[in-house]
């Protein structure tokens, strides 16, 4: 299983999990579940997060470098 880059991207931006809801509209617990691959975001959520971080969804998912 590929490891997504959500935690890496969040930390590289200096964001805490507490800041994620205001920045993305995704609740802290939901985003944490996404980071830990406990739950899988829908495609539109991957796209929203990729746009927020300025990367492609495939990069964020861990499918490309």
Secondary structure, 3 states (H helix, E strand, C coil): CCCCCHHHHHHHCCCCHHHHHHHHCCCHHHHHHHHCCCCCCCHHHHHHHHHHHCCCHHHHHCCCC
